[in-house]
C-alpha cells in the first residue's frame, strides 16, 4: 500500500458511535509526498471507501480545492457513477461537469433533515458537498446517522414505527411549470423531469412510479406508497430512510401545504407530535461542522441524513450526486 496521503483528524463537533468517530475527518499528511488531491484519492480509494463505510461521512479539510472545477476533479477521482437529478424537489443549477449548486432556497430558510431523494425510487448512494464561499455566519450542513434515529424512534414509538414499516409513506407535491427560487421545493416540472414536453414528463414519472395530475398552472405529483425504513444490507441494520420530517415541516410554499405533503401509505395523516419529536431527535443526534472554504464533505446517503441551517450571506456550497 502506498504511503498514507491522509491523516485522520479530531475536531470538537465529532460524535463517537460504537467506537467510530462521526464524521471521519481527514487532512493532508505533511510527511507524505504531495501528489494532487485527486491522485491521492485514486491511490487510496480502498482506504477511503472503508472509512466511509465505517463512519458514514468523511470531511476533507485543508486540501487545495479552490474552485468548482477543482471540486469536479475530486468527484471524478472517486470513480462513482453520476446520477441525473430527476425527481428531486430542490432547485439547482449546473455549474461545471458533475457539479451543481446545493439547494438554492433563500438563506433565511432552514432545510429539514432528509435522505437525498428518499421520496423517489432512484436516489443517490453518495453525496458530495463543497464550500466555495464560506458563510458570513450559520449555514452549516448538519448530518446524523440514520440507524441511530431509527433505533431511538423504535424505542420511543414502537407502534408508530411498526405502522411506518408496514404502510410506508405517500409524498404529494404540486409543481409549477418553471422553477421558483423563493421556495425550498420550488423546482418546476420542466426541470424536475428534464423536459418541456408533458408526454415525456409522464413517461419519466411512470418510470419512477410517480402519478401525475395536470393542473391549470402546473402538476400534482403523487409518489408511493414507498418504504419509510430501509434495511442497510452492507451494515446489517435498519435506517430511517425517508423525507418524512422534511416534507411535513418544510414542503411549504404558495402551492403546497406541508401537512398534506406526506401521509402514511394508506393515506391516513401522520401524528404531528411524533413527527416534531422525531425532528428533536434528529437535532439532538446531529453533528454540525462550520463550513470553511475548500472543505469537501462526502456522505453515504444510505446511512446519513443531512439538512441546512439558515445563514447570513455570502455562502456558496456546491454539490454532486452519485449512484
Backbone bond lengths (Angstrom), bond angles and torsions (degrees), N, CA, C in turn:
res aa  C-N    CA-C-N  psi(-1)  N-CA   C-N-CA  omega(-1)  CA-C   N-CA-C  phi
1 X - - - 1.473 - - 1.526 109.26 -
2 X 1.354 118.62 137.17 1.457 120.22 179.57 1.521 111.04 -64.54
3 X 1.317 114.31 158.71 1.466 119.97 176.72 1.526 109.78 -53.71
4 X 1.327 116.36 138.75 1.459 119.29 -175.41 1.519 111.14 -63.46
5 X 1.321 115.59 128.52 1.476 121.19 177.50 1.522 110.75 -89.38
6 X 1.337 116.65 -7.04 1.460 120.58 -171.43 1.524 111.22 -125.08
7 X 1.320 115.02 145.54 1.458 121.95 171.40 1.515 108.66 -114.42
8 X 1.335 116.77 133.30 1.458 119.77 174.36 1.518 108.90 -79.76
9 X 1.327 115.82 125.45 1.462 122.19 -176.21 1.523 110.35 -108.15
10 X 1.323 115.42 162.88 1.460 122.58 175.89 1.520 108.23 -121.27
11 X 1.339 116.47 130.95 1.465 121.57 177.69 1.523 108.87 -127.17
12 X 1.329 118.66 158.20 1.471 120.78 -172.98 1.525 114.68 -61.09
13 X 1.328 117.35 -29.04 1.469 119.33 -173.09 1.524 113.37 -78.39
14 X 1.315 119.47 -16.30 1.463 120.95 -175.30 1.529 112.15 -62.56
15 X 1.345 114.54 152.09 1.464 120.83 173.69 1.521 108.72 -118.93
16 X 1.331 115.34 151.51 1.455 121.18 179.22 1.521 109.20 -102.22
17 X 1.345 116.22 121.36 1.464 121.74 177.36 1.521 108.42 -126.10
18 X 1.319 116.38 119.07 1.470 121.44 178.76 1.521 111.74 51.12
19 X 1.325 115.95 40.82 1.456 120.90 176.47 1.513 115.25 80.74
20 X 1.339 117.71 4.65 1.470 121.57 -177.90 1.517 109.78 -119.57
21 X 1.324 116.17 133.42 1.463 120.32 178.96 1.523 110.76 -75.58
22 X 1.321 115.34 138.35 1.470 122.13 179.09 1.517 109.20 -128.86
23 X 1.349 117.04 123.26 1.463 125.82 -9.25 1.528 110.71 -77.18
24 X 1.337 116.26 164.60 1.460 119.12 167.24 1.528 108.05 -68.97
25 X 1.316 117.17 144.91 1.464 121.69 178.60 1.522 108.26 -125.55
26 X 1.324 116.38 127.05 1.460 121.95 179.72 1.522 110.53 -120.36
27 X 1.325 115.04 140.24 1.457 122.27 174.70 1.523 108.55 -129.61
28 X 1.326 118.90 165.47 1.474 119.73 -179.91 1.528 111.26 -65.50
29 X 1.320 116.35 144.13 1.456 122.00 174.91 1.524 108.74 -84.53
30 X 1.342 118.39 110.95 1.469 120.10 -176.74 1.524 113.30 -67.55
31 X 1.336 117.43 -17.95 1.462 121.17 -178.63 1.518 112.97 -89.38
32 X 1.332 116.48 -8.55 1.463 120.27 -179.64 1.519 109.97 -92.32
33 X 1.324 115.63 156.06 1.460 118.59 172.67 1.517 108.57 -61.35
34 X 1.284 118.09 161.66 1.470 121.03 -166.77 1.519 113.22 -116.53
35 X 1.338 117.70 77.58 1.464 118.20 169.31 1.529 108.55 -74.21
36 X 1.314 116.49 174.80 1.462 118.70 176.53 1.522 109.54 -65.13
37 X 1.310 115.65 157.70 1.465 121.06 178.31 1.534 110.94 -56.15
38 X 1.353 119.35 -48.05 1.469 118.77 178.26 1.524 113.31 -59.08
39 X 1.329 118.08 -37.70 1.466 120.60 178.79 1.526 110.12 -66.03
40 X 1.333 116.98 -42.27 1.471 121.11 177.59 1.523 110.97 -59.85
41 X 1.341 116.61 -39.91 1.472 120.80 178.13 1.523 109.99 -61.40
42 X 1.325 117.05 -47.13 1.465 120.80 -178.54 1.529 111.05 -63.03
43 X 1.334 116.26 -40.30 1.461 120.43 -178.92 1.531 112.05 -65.23
44 X 1.327 116.64 -35.81 1.459 119.44 -172.71 1.531 112.78 -119.59
45 X 1.323 114.33 32.67 1.462 120.47 -179.90 1.535 112.46 -58.13
46 X 1.344 120.55 -42.87 1.467 118.76 179.03 1.526 112.69 -59.64
47 X 1.329 117.20 -40.40 1.467 120.91 176.81 1.524 110.47 -62.19
48 X 1.324 117.43 -44.65 1.468 121.13 -178.25 1.531 110.88 -66.45
49 X 1.323 117.13 -41.41 1.467 120.14 177.92 1.529 111.01 -62.44
50 X 1.321 116.23 -41.43 1.463 120.42 179.68 1.522 111.42 -65.45
51 X 1.331 116.06 -41.61 1.468 120.48 179.41 1.523 110.65 -65.77
52 X 1.331 116.76 -40.56 1.463 120.64 178.52 1.531 110.39 -63.65
53 X 1.312 116.57 -39.69 1.468 120.20 179.63 1.527 111.03 -65.44
54 X 1.331 117.01 -38.51 1.462 120.76 -179.55 1.523 111.73 -72.05
55 X 1.329 116.30 -43.86 1.466 120.21 -170.58 1.522 113.68 -95.66
56 X 1.319 117.30 -33.84 1.458 121.07 -177.68 1.514 113.75 97.19
57 X 1.337 117.18 -21.96 1.463 120.94 179.55 1.525 108.81 -158.51
58 X 1.333 115.60 145.83 1.470 121.62 176.58 1.516 108.42 -128.15
59 X 1.332 116.14 127.68 1.463 122.20 173.91 1.525 108.03 -104.46
60 X 1.329 115.95 119.82 1.463 122.09 177.43 1.525 108.38 -96.38
61 X 1.332 116.37 119.88 1.465 120.75 -178.09 1.526 110.20 -124.42
62 X 1.328 115.42 137.55 1.457 119.70 174.14 1.513 114.99 89.94
63 X 1.328 117.55 7.50 1.461 120.48 178.55 1.535 110.10 -91.55
64 X 1.333 117.74 153.90 1.467 120.43 -176.95 1.522 112.53 -78.94
65 X 1.328 115.99 78.60 1.466 121.93 176.70 1.526 105.52 -115.66
66 X 1.307 116.18 94.33 1.470 121.12 -167.98 1.518 114.51 -102.83
67 X 1.328 117.01 -7.80 1.466 119.23 -175.56 1.516 110.08 -153.57
68 X 1.344 114.71 169.36 1.463 120.17 176.32 1.518 110.95 -60.83
69 X 1.325 116.72 -35.24 1.461 120.37 178.65 1.527 111.16 -66.10
70 X 1.342 116.66 -40.98 1.472 120.11 175.32 1.524 110.31 -60.47
71 X 1.320 115.71 -42.78 1.472 120.47 179.64 1.521 110.43 -62.17
72 X 1.316 117.43 -41.86 1.462 121.00 177.99 1.532 110.73 -59.94
73 X 1.341 116.61 -39.27 1.467 120.57 177.36 1.533 110.90 -62.81
74 X 1.338 116.50 -38.30 1.463 121.08 178.16 1.522 110.27 -64.31
75 X 1.326 116.89 -47.27 1.468 121.10 179.37 1.524 110.31 -58.51
76 X 1.316 116.79 -46.82 1.465 120.28 -177.22 1.525 111.52 -66.43
77 X 1.339 117.08 -30.59 1.464 120.43 -179.55 1.520 111.99 -62.87
78 X 1.315 117.61 -29.31 1.465 120.75 179.72 1.527 112.38 -71.87
79 X 1.330 116.86 -23.77 1.451 120.31 174.72 1.517 115.87 78.64
80 X 1.335 117.17 11.15 1.467 119.34 177.17 1.527 109.46 -74.87
81 X 1.319 116.21 148.01 1.455 120.78 179.96 1.530 110.38 -73.59
82 X 1.316 116.55 140.85 1.462 121.04 179.74 1.523 110.32 -71.60
83 X 1.351 115.98 144.51 1.465 121.71 174.81 1.521 109.05 -111.98
84 X 1.324 118.64 117.75 1.468 119.98 175.54 1.524 110.28 -62.15
85 X 1.328 116.45 141.56 1.467 120.93 -175.34 1.521 109.61 -86.19
86 X 1.340 116.43 77.63 1.465 122.94 -179.84 1.519 108.25 -112.89
87 X 1.344 116.45 122.11 1.455 120.89 175.69 1.510 114.70 99.97
88 X 1.319 117.81 -10.76 1.464 120.53 178.94 1.511 111.81 -74.32
89 X 1.351 115.98 161.30 1.465 120.78 -173.98 1.520 113.80 -95.09
90 X 1.339 117.13 -28.33 1.463 120.33 -170.05 1.527 112.05 -78.24
91 X 1.334 116.78 138.25 1.463 119.08 172.26 1.522 110.60 -70.49
92 X 1.340 116.60 131.89 1.466 122.11 -179.85 1.523 108.88 -141.19
93 X 1.331 115.43 157.40 1.458 121.59 178.20 1.519 109.05 -128.26
94 X 1.335 116.91 132.19 1.460 120.06 176.50 1.532 109.77 -67.04
95 X 1.324 116.47 133.67 1.471 121.77 -178.60 1.517 110.42 -104.00
96 X 1.327 116.02 -56.50 1.469 120.77 177.88 1.524 107.75 -161.91
97 X 1.341 116.33 137.32 1.454 119.54 176.25 1.520 112.36 53.69
98 X 1.331 116.23 -120.76 1.462 122.38 -178.00 1.521 112.79 -94.65
99 X 1.308 116.88 13.14 1.467 122.18 -173.09 1.528 110.74 -103.87
100 X 1.344 114.59 132.33 1.461 122.64 177.45 1.528 109.19 -125.35
101 X 1.318 115.13 162.96 1.458 118.27 167.63 1.525 108.19 -66.55
102 X 1.337 116.77 151.07 1.454 120.20 168.83 1.530 107.38 -73.55
103 X 1.316 117.97 -178.91 1.466 121.61 -178.27 1.532 110.67 -47.25
104 X 1.342 116.01 124.85 1.456 121.07 -174.06 1.528 113.75 -92.25
105 X 1.328 117.48 16.06 1.462 119.25 -179.62 1.524 110.55 -63.70
106 X 1.328 117.94 157.37 1.473 122.22 -173.27 1.530 112.64 -55.58
107 X 1.344 116.87 149.81 1.467 120.97 -173.55 1.520 115.10 -64.36
108 X 1.342 117.80 -21.70 1.462 119.04 -179.16 1.527 112.45 -82.32
109 X 1.344 117.13 -3.90 1.459 120.76 -177.32 1.524 110.97 -97.50
110 X 1.332 114.82 135.45 1.455 121.40 174.10 1.531 108.81 -86.29
111 X 1.310 117.09 137.70 1.461 121.18 174.55 1.523 107.22 -102.31
112 X 1.339 118.37 116.52 1.471 121.06 -173.31 1.536 112.47 -68.83
113 X 1.322 115.34 167.00 1.462 122.03 -179.33 1.524 111.36 -63.31
114 X 1.329 114.90 139.81 1.457 121.25 177.80 1.525 109.73 -164.24
115 X 1.310 115.83 156.74 1.462 121.46 162.44 1.523 106.13 -85.37
116 X 1.314 117.43 133.64 1.459 120.74 -176.32 1.523 110.85 -57.01
117 X 1.349 115.23 122.03 1.458 123.71 175.48 1.523 112.82 59.42
118 X 1.341 117.07 32.22 1.466 120.41 178.28 1.514 112.09 -66.04
119 X 1.342 116.62 -14.89 1.465 120.11 -177.53 1.525 112.65 -86.64
120 X 1.340 117.93 3.41 1.462 121.20 176.31 1.534 108.55 -130.61
121 X 1.345 117.78 156.27 1.466 119.81 -175.03 1.523 113.98 -66.91
122 X 1.333 118.30 -31.90 1.461 120.27 -178.06 1.524 109.00 -104.80
123 X 1.307 115.93 105.99 1.459 122.48 -175.16 1.534 108.94 -125.02
124 X 1.322 117.88 159.36 1.460 119.18 179.59 1.528 112.10 -71.32
125 X 1.311 116.57 148.83 1.464 120.80 173.39 1.525 110.87 -90.32
126 X 1.336 116.01 -25.55 1.466 120.53 -179.60 1.530 109.34 -133.44
127 X 1.329 115.81 146.73 1.465 123.00 175.08 1.518 108.62 -127.71
128 X 1.313 115.68 139.47 1.463 121.26 170.93 1.523 108.77 -115.94
129 X 1.323 116.89 137.83 1.450 122.57 169.68 1.526 108.62 -124.84
130 X 1.329 116.03 147.96 1.470 121.39 -177.96 1.521 109.48 -141.51
131 X 1.312 116.59 131.38 1.460 121.20 178.95 1.525 110.16 -92.39
132 X 1.330 115.87 104.74 1.464 121.37 177.26 1.526 110.57 -85.47
133 X 1.345 116.61 -39.66 1.470 122.33 175.76 1.520 107.21 -131.13
134 X 1.326 117.58 117.93 1.456 119.50 -177.62 1.525 110.90 -73.94
135 X 1.319 117.51 150.69 1.469 121.23 -175.45 1.527 112.22 -66.64
136 X 1.350 114.51 155.19 1.455 118.89 170.42 1.518 109.53 -62.85
137 X 1.339 116.30 -44.20 1.465 123.45 170.50 1.515 107.49 -162.96
138 X 1.353 116.22 157.78 1.456 120.19 -178.21 1.511 111.74 70.18
139 X 1.339 115.28 -152.97 1.457 120.72 174.40 1.509 115.75 74.92
140 X 1.351 117.93 15.55 1.455 118.98 177.14 1.534 110.27 -64.87
141 X 1.335 115.24 162.11 1.456 122.88 174.11 1.525 107.16 -114.64
142 X 1.342 118.27 82.53 1.465 120.17 -178.79 1.531 111.49 -61.42
143 X 1.329 115.68 143.17 1.457 121.43 178.57 1.526 108.86 -129.34
144 X 1.333 115.94 153.68 1.463 120.39 -177.73 1.526 108.83 -149.62
145 X 1.333 116.03 141.02 1.459 121.43 179.14 1.525 110.36 -71.65
146 X 1.320 115.74 124.50 1.458 121.83 -172.48 1.530 112.36 -67.41
147 X 1.325 118.37 -36.68 1.464 119.34 -178.17 1.521 111.49 -69.02
148 X 1.338 116.72 -28.50 1.463 120.61 176.97 1.533 109.67 -67.22
149 X 1.331 116.27 -41.86 1.466 120.84 177.81 1.521 109.87 -63.23
150 X 1.340 116.32 -45.18 1.471 119.49 178.86 1.525 110.99 -57.56
151 X 1.329 116.35 -47.57 1.469 119.99 -176.83 1.526 111.58 -62.05
152 X 1.330 116.43 -40.97 1.468 119.72 -179.48 1.527 111.16 -69.60
153 X 1.326 117.35 -40.75 1.459 120.67 177.65 1.527 111.25 -66.49
154 X 1.329 117.37 -40.96 1.459 121.56 179.37 1.526 110.59 -63.35
155 X 1.331 116.30 -39.22 1.463 120.48 179.71 1.526 111.53 -68.57
156 X 1.336 116.23 -39.20 1.466 121.05 -173.92 1.524 112.50 -86.79
157 X 1.328 116.97 -36.18 1.471 121.37 -175.46 1.531 110.22 -132.33
158 X 1.328 118.04 64.96 1.469 119.81 -175.69 1.529 113.39 -59.99
159 X 1.344 116.90 -37.21 1.464 119.69 -178.87 1.529 110.90 -67.32
160 X 1.333 116.00 -44.05 1.465 120.77 178.59 1.531 110.82 -61.46
161 X 1.327 116.24 -47.37 1.464 120.20 -177.91 1.526 110.32 -65.80
162 X 1.318 117.33 -38.01 1.454 120.12 176.23 1.520 111.56 -60.09
163 X 1.314 116.01 -42.19 1.470 120.28 178.97 1.525 111.01 -67.85
164 X 1.340 116.02 -38.27 1.460 120.42 177.54 1.523 110.61 -62.01
165 X 1.338 116.08 -42.64 1.460 119.78 -179.96 1.531 111.46 -68.70
166 X 1.310 116.81 -32.35 1.461 120.77 -179.37 1.525 111.74 -78.34
167 X 1.331 117.30 -45.02 1.464 121.58 -171.06 1.523 114.07 -94.57
168 X 1.344 117.45 -27.67 1.453 119.61 -172.80 1.522 111.41 72.05
169 X 1.329 116.34 -163.60 1.461 122.53 -175.92 1.525 110.67 -132.48
170 X 1.326 114.80 151.79 1.465 122.43 170.53 1.527 107.64 -117.05
171 X 1.341 116.05 129.94 1.462 121.91 177.93 1.525 108.86 -110.25
172 X 1.328 116.52 131.52 1.466 122.10 -179.60 1.522 109.23 -125.92
173 X 1.328 115.84 132.19 1.464 119.33 -178.78 1.524 108.71 -145.92
174 X 1.336 116.11 143.02 1.464 121.98 176.02 1.521 108.13 -106.51
175 X 1.338 116.00 125.46 1.462 122.79 -177.18 1.512 110.30 -111.14
176 X 1.309 117.10 139.21 1.452 121.17 168.77 1.513 110.20 -79.30
177 X 1.304 115.30 -177.37 1.470 118.96 -179.64 1.525 110.91 -75.97
178 X 1.335 116.32 -44.69 1.467 121.82 -178.35 1.525 110.47 -109.18
179 X 1.330 116.54 165.78 1.461 121.23 178.31 1.525 111.18 -66.97
180 X 1.322 115.36 145.16 1.458 122.47 174.98 1.534 108.36 -118.10
181 X 1.335 118.10 99.40 1.469 120.67 -175.35 1.522 114.01 -67.92
182 X 1.333 118.02 -9.88 1.464 120.88 178.15 1.519 112.80 -83.99
183 X 1.343 116.70 -6.46 1.462 121.17 -177.77 1.523 110.48 -113.44
184 X 1.354 117.97 139.21 1.470 120.05 176.38 1.519 112.94 -68.29
185 X 1.334 116.86 -16.52 1.469 121.03 176.70 1.522 108.63 -122.66
186 X 1.320 116.50 37.07 1.455 121.85 -169.66 1.510 116.27 -87.05
187 X 1.305 118.22 17.42 1.454 119.73 178.83 1.521 110.12 -70.89
188 X 1.323 117.16 124.21 1.455 121.72 179.69 1.517 111.12 -75.64
189 X 1.336 115.51 167.92 1.466 117.90 -175.73 1.525 112.23 -68.29
190 X 1.327 118.05 -29.00 1.467 119.37 -179.44 1.526 111.42 -64.60
191 X 1.333 117.27 -44.24 1.463 119.03 179.24 1.525 111.64 -80.35
192 X 1.339 117.31 -27.27 1.469 120.05 176.77 1.518 111.05 -61.44
193 X 1.332 116.38 -42.08 1.463 120.74 -177.43 1.534 112.71 -105.90
194 X 1.330 116.63 7.29 1.466 123.03 175.81 1.522 112.09 53.79
195 X 1.342 115.38 46.36 1.462 121.01 179.51 1.526 109.22 -161.34
196 X 1.333 115.95 158.17 1.465 120.19 172.77 1.526 111.17 -107.82
197 X 1.332 116.19 7.39 1.467 121.01 -177.51 1.533 109.89 -108.06
198 X 1.314 115.92 126.95 1.471 119.92 -178.16 1.526 111.60 -61.47
199 X 1.309 117.33 -37.66 1.473 120.18 -178.17 1.528 110.64 -64.35
200 X 1.333 117.12 -39.00 1.467 120.75 178.71 1.534 109.35 -69.64
201 X 1.334 115.76 -40.05 1.465 119.47 176.73 1.522 110.97 -59.07
202 X 1.328 116.32 -40.73 1.468 120.59 179.53 1.531 111.21 -64.88
203 X 1.331 116.50 -39.88 1.466 120.28 178.30 1.524 110.73 -63.62
204 X 1.326 116.44 -43.73 1.465 120.03 -177.69 1.521 111.33 -71.72
205 X 1.323 116.54 -34.79 1.464 119.64 175.69 1.525 109.85 -65.15
206 X 1.316 117.08 -40.61 1.459 121.72 179.91 1.526 110.82 -60.79
207 X 1.324 116.95 -39.64 1.464 120.70 178.41 1.526 111.73 -64.06
208 X 1.325 115.52 -29.72 1.463 120.31 177.84 1.534 112.38 -83.31
209 X 1.332 115.95 -9.29 1.460 119.44 -174.42 1.516 112.07 79.95
210 X 1.318 116.95 21.83 1.466 123.08 -175.66 1.529 110.13 -100.48
211 X 1.325 116.39 137.94 1.463 121.41 176.28 1.523 108.94 -96.83
212 X 1.334 115.99 139.13 1.457 121.64 178.35 1.521 110.27 -115.73
213 X 1.334 115.20 138.95 1.464 121.53 174.42 1.531 106.76 -128.34
214 X 1.336 116.27 106.52 1.463 120.04 -174.86 1.523 110.86 -71.73
215 X 1.320 114.74 133.32 1.452 122.35 179.01 1.524 109.01 -110.96
216 X 1.331 116.17 174.52 1.470 120.33 -178.43 1.522 111.60 -61.02
217 X 1.343 116.67 -36.73 1.471 119.03 -175.95 1.538 111.92 -127.63
218 X 1.337 116.34 29.25 1.453 118.33 179.53 1.518 111.31 167.02
219 X 1.323 116.74 -151.21 1.455 120.73 -178.31 1.530 109.56 -149.26
220 X 1.316 115.33 141.59 1.462 121.71 174.74 1.524 107.52 -97.36
221 X 1.347 116.21 127.16 1.458 121.02 179.07 1.526 109.45 -109.29
222 X 1.319 115.61 137.36 1.464 121.34 177.60 1.527 107.86 -127.51
223 X 1.337 115.83 121.11 1.455 121.14 -179.37 1.522 109.19 -119.88
224 X 1.308 115.99 125.58 1.450 118.87 174.72 1.518 112.45 127.48
225 X 1.349 113.71 -179.19 1.456 126.79 4.53 1.539 112.05 -68.67
226 X 1.333 115.44 139.32 1.458 121.02 172.08 1.527 107.82 -129.56
227 X 1.328 117.61 157.04 1.468 120.13 -175.21 1.528 112.81 -59.57
228 X 1.336 115.71 145.41 1.462 121.73 173.57 1.514 111.99 -102.00
229 X 1.336 115.05 -9.75 1.469 122.40 177.76 1.520 107.18 -133.90
230 X 1.328 116.90 136.96 1.461 120.63 177.36 1.521 109.95 -121.49
231 X 1.315 115.68 156.92 1.457 121.15 173.96 1.520 107.90 -101.44
232 X 1.325 115.62 119.46 1.460 122.33 179.19 1.530 107.88 -81.41
233 X 1.319 115.49 101.97 1.465 120.46 -174.75 1.527 111.67 -62.79
234 X 1.320 117.79 -38.78 1.467 120.27 -174.57 1.524 111.97 -71.79
235 X 1.327 117.14 -26.18 1.468 120.35 -179.38 1.530 112.12 -110.40
236 X 1.340 116.16 -5.22 1.464 121.82 177.19 1.538 112.02 57.86
237 X 1.335 115.28 52.87 1.464 119.87 178.11 1.531 109.46 -155.64
238 X 1.326 115.46 157.09 1.454 121.10 178.22 1.526 110.27 -85.57
239 X 1.335 115.18 147.60 1.462 120.74 179.67 1.521 110.69 -127.68
240 X 1.326 115.02 154.16 1.462 123.67 -179.35 1.527 108.01 -84.84
241 X 1.340 115.16 65.46 1.463 120.22 -169.02 1.525 110.50 -89.70
242 X 1.330 115.33 87.36 1.463 119.69 180.00 1.528 110.17 -160.84
243 X 1.304 115.39 173.11 1.470 122.65 173.79 1.520 109.95 -115.91
244 X 1.331 117.03 29.64 1.461 122.16 -174.51 1.524 111.80 -57.85
245 X 1.336 117.18 -55.49 1.460 120.66 -177.58 1.522 110.56 -65.13
246 X 1.336 116.69 -40.25 1.467 119.99 179.81 1.520 111.39 -60.40
247 X 1.342 116.04 -45.80 1.465 119.75 -178.89 1.521 111.16 -68.72
248 X 1.332 116.87 -44.93 1.463 121.40 -173.51 1.521 112.46 -70.19
249 X 1.317 117.23 -30.03 1.471 120.28 -176.70 1.522 113.56 -109.87
250 X 1.344 117.77 -10.89 1.456 118.00 -172.34 1.509 117.50 -132.69
251 X 1.357 118.11 -12.83 1.455 118.81 -178.30 1.527 109.15 -83.36
252 X 1.301 115.82 70.83 1.465 120.95 -175.12 1.518 110.28 -130.45
253 X 1.309 115.57 127.56 1.457 122.56 170.69 1.529 106.91 -161.16
254 X 1.315 117.09 -166.07 1.463 120.26 -175.47 1.526 112.40 -62.67
255 X 1.330 117.90 -23.56 1.458 121.45 -177.16 1.532 113.55 -100.05
256 X 1.339 117.15 -17.36 1.454 119.97 -167.50 1.525 113.02 -127.03
257 X 1.335 115.51 136.03 1.454 123.86 172.86 1.527 106.99 -104.74
258 X 1.348 118.16 114.49 1.467 119.43 -174.65 1.523 114.05 -59.68
259 X 1.327 118.51 -28.31 1.461 120.51 -179.64 1.533 111.58 -68.08
260 X 1.339 116.20 -20.67 1.461 120.68 177.85 1.523 112.29 -101.90
261 X 1.336 116.21 -2.62 1.455 120.48 -173.90 1.521 112.82 -74.98
262 X 1.351 117.25 -24.69 1.454 120.19 -179.15 1.525 108.94 -144.43
263 X 1.323 115.45 135.50 1.470 122.38 178.28 1.524 108.01 -138.45
264 X 1.343 115.31 170.66 1.459 118.56 167.45 1.527 108.81 -60.32
265 X 1.320 115.25 162.39 1.460 120.44 -177.37 1.511 114.62 -64.94
266 X 1.342 117.62 -16.18 1.468 120.13 175.59 1.525 111.77 -93.60
267 X 1.340 116.80 7.37 1.464 121.54 177.81 1.514 114.63 89.34
268 X 1.318 118.58 -6.15 1.461 120.35 -179.32 1.528 110.62 -76.68
269 X 1.340 116.92 149.38 1.467 119.91 -174.98 1.524 112.65 -71.43
270 X 1.318 115.20 154.60 1.457 121.49 175.70 1.530 109.37 -83.03
271 X 1.331 118.44 145.16 1.469 120.56 176.94 1.528 110.45 -72.58
272 X 1.316 116.09 118.30 1.466 121.24 -173.67 1.519 112.21 -57.44
273 X 1.344 116.66 -41.24 1.461 118.64 -175.16 1.524 111.87 -64.40
274 X 1.332 117.72 -32.30 1.462 120.64 179.14 1.527 110.04 -75.66
275 X 1.325 117.16 -40.16 1.467 119.99 177.79 1.534 110.40 -60.00
276 X 1.333 116.43 -45.00 1.465 119.16 -178.19 1.530 111.44 -71.37
277 X 1.331 117.66 -29.63 1.462 119.13 175.09 1.524 110.06 -71.28
278 X 1.317 117.46 -33.83 1.464 120.92 174.21 1.528 110.09 -60.91
279 X 1.330 115.91 -40.65 1.457 120.43 176.59 1.526 110.63 -59.47
280 X 1.328 116.96 -40.76 1.464 121.33 178.04 1.528 110.67 -62.22
281 X 1.329 116.38 -43.72 1.468 120.63 178.53 1.530 110.54 -62.02
282 X 1.316 116.36 -44.12 1.465 120.77 178.42 1.532 110.95 -57.37
283 X 1.312 115.65 -45.72 1.478 119.90 -179.05 1.527 110.56 -65.28
284 X 1.343 116.90 -44.13 1.461 120.64 -176.65 1.525 112.26 -64.57
285 X 1.316 117.20 -34.50 1.461 120.81 -176.32 1.530 113.28 -91.64
286 X 1.314 117.49 -3.40 1.464 120.51 -172.67 1.526 112.53 -82.91
287 X 1.312 114.20 163.08 1.463 123.83 174.15 1.518 107.06 -122.50
288 X 1.328 116.36 130.56 1.466 121.34 179.82 1.519 109.23 -126.97
289 X 1.316 116.50 108.12 1.464 122.00 -179.81 1.529 108.30 -100.21
290 X 1.337 118.97 125.57 1.466 120.08 178.18 1.532 111.36 -59.06
291 X 1.323 115.68 136.77 1.462 120.50 178.79 1.523 111.39 -71.76
292 X 1.329 115.75 138.79 1.454 123.19 169.19 1.526 107.67 -124.30
293 X 1.321 116.00 147.06 1.463 119.28 -178.74 1.528 110.28 -54.73
294 X 1.327 115.32 133.13 1.451 121.00 178.93 1.514 114.48 94.96
295 X 1.346 117.69 -12.37 1.465 120.37 178.51 1.528 110.40 -63.92
296 X 1.329 115.28 140.05 1.464 121.77 173.33 1.518 107.48 -125.48
297 X 1.328 116.86 128.55 1.462 122.77 179.15 1.517 108.82 -115.76
298 X 1.328 116.21 121.88 1.467 122.55 176.09 1.526 107.99 -106.67
299 X 1.332 116.11 124.57 1.467 122.29 -176.57 1.521 109.65 -119.35
300 X 1.328 115.61 134.36 1.462 121.10 167.90 1.524 106.65 -81.88
301 X 1.317 116.67 106.36 1.465 121.29 -174.46 1.521 112.89 -66.91
302 X 1.327 118.14 -17.45 1.456 120.93 177.91 1.524 111.54 -80.07
303 X 1.336 116.96 -17.20 1.461 121.01 -173.34 1.521 113.96 -115.12
304 X 1.336 117.43 -17.11 1.463 120.90 -167.88 1.529 110.87 -135.84
305 X 1.349 115.69 133.76 1.467 121.50 169.92 1.528 108.62 -93.95
306 X 1.341 115.93 155.64 1.467 119.61 177.62 1.525 110.11 -138.86
307 X 1.322 115.73 165.26 1.463 121.66 178.44 1.532 108.33 -148.22
308 X 1.328 116.77 -171.20 1.472 120.84 174.72 1.511 109.77 -144.57
309 X 1.323 115.88 130.67 1.452 120.37 177.14 1.531 110.46 -87.28
310 X 1.342 117.14 152.54 1.466 119.91 174.77 1.530 110.64 -58.11
311 X 1.326 115.59 160.51 1.464 118.55 -176.00 1.521 111.77 -151.73
312 X 1.320 114.70 161.23 1.456 121.95 170.03 1.518 107.77 -95.98
313 X 1.334 118.05 124.17 1.464 120.49 179.39 1.531 110.53 -61.50
314 X 1.326 116.31 159.95 1.469 126.29 3.36 1.512 111.77 -82.77
315 X 1.297 116.26 157.15 1.470 123.68 172.24 1.516 107.24 -159.81
316 X 1.315 116.47 131.41 1.463 120.00 175.22 1.525 107.54 -139.76
317 X 1.315 114.42 107.54 1.459 121.68 176.56 1.526 107.75 -115.54
318 X 1.325 115.34 128.53 1.453 121.74 -178.21 1.530 109.86 -105.43
319 X 1.329 115.82 164.00 1.458 120.10 -173.32 1.533 110.85 -143.65
320 X 1.329 114.33 160.18 1.459 121.09 172.80 1.520 108.16 -148.10
321 X 1.322 117.16 138.30 1.464 123.15 -176.86 1.529 109.07 -111.72
322 X 1.342 115.17 138.47 1.470 120.30 -177.08 1.520 110.57 -130.18
323 X 1.296 116.83 149.71 1.466 121.63 177.15 1.525 110.24 -67.18
